[in-house]
Amino acid sequence: MHDRQSHAKTESYTLGLRSHSEFALCHENTARVSASLGWRHAEGDVIPTRTLQFDQLREARFTVNGAPISRNSLQLGLNGEFDVHKNASIGLNYSGEFSGGNTSNAGSLYLKVRF
């Protein structure tokens, strides 16, 4: 297979704010919360399209379209974590990206063990 354009040129920039806070719950337990809010701007090949062809059959070309990338989007991140032991903590994480037509959401629950 052969692709005349072997690379895509996409650049993105993010401008935003981050906040972090830590506070004591009881005895030796600590809780941490953090949040981020940002604006992401993408430039370049934001609609990824490739035209491919077989090496032996140059006339048989086909086009593959990728998922479009938004030029401007809002990014949001939230995280909460607290200690359950002096060497372990559990947390909850959320990240999202919102724009006209495209939305991405992700969440996770995690256990962190220090040794």
N, C-alpha and C positions, 0 to 999 in steps of 0.2 A: 504494500500500500504506500501511496505517496501523497503528501500534502504540500501544496505549493507554498503556503504560509505556515511555517513550522512553529511559530510562537504567537502568543496573544500579548497585547500591550494594554494592561489594565492597571491603573494606579488608584489608590484610595487614601484619603486623609480623614482623620477623626479629630474633632475638636470637642472637648467636653470637660466635665467636672467629676471628681471622685471625692467621696467622703468616707471616713472610717471612725468608728467610735468603739471604745472598750470600757466595760464597767464590771464591777464585782457583784456577784449574785449573793453568795453566802460563803463563809469560811475561805476555802481556796478555789472556789469555782468562779470562772470569769466568762462573760459573754462578749461576743464581738459582732458588730453589725457594720455592713458597708453597702454603699450604693454608688452607682455611676450613671451618668446621663451624658449622652454625646450625640453629635451630628456627624454622620459619615458622608463624604462626598467622593464619588467614583468618577474617573475619567478614562477615556480610551475605549477599548472593545467591551462595552457593557452589554452587547447582544452577541454572545459567542456563537459564531457560525464557521464551520469548516467545510470546504469542498475537498473530498478525497477521491482518489482514483487508484485502481489496481495497477501495479507496475507492468504487467503483461498486456493489459487491456486499457490503453490510455483513453479510449473513447467512452468507457463506462465510468462516468463521474457521478457521484452522489453527494448530497449535502447533509451534514449533521448539525442540528441546532441544539445549543445548550440552554440552560435556564438563564433568563436575563438577570442582570445585576442592576439594582436601582441606582440612579445617579445621586439621589439624596435620600437619606434615611435617618430615623431616630433610633438610637441604641440605648437600651436600658439594662442595668444589671443590679441585682439585689442579692445579698448574702447574709445569712445569720448563722452563728456558730456558738456553741457553749461547751464548756468542759464538763465531762461526766466523771472524770478521774484526773489525777495529776498528769497522767501520760496519755489521755484519750479525750477526744472531743467529737461531737457530732454536729453536722451542719446541713443547711438547706440553701441551695443556690438556684437562682433564676436569671436567665438572660433572654432578651428579646430584641428584635429588630423590626421596625415598622416603617413602611413606605407605601406610596400609592401602588397598590396591586400586589406587593410582596410583603409577606409577614413570616417571621421566623421566631419560634419560641422553644426554649429548652429549659429543663429543670433537672436538678439532681439532689439526692439525699446521700450524704457521705459520712463515713467514719474515719477519723484520722487518729492513728496510733503513733506515738513518739517513743523511740527506744534508743 
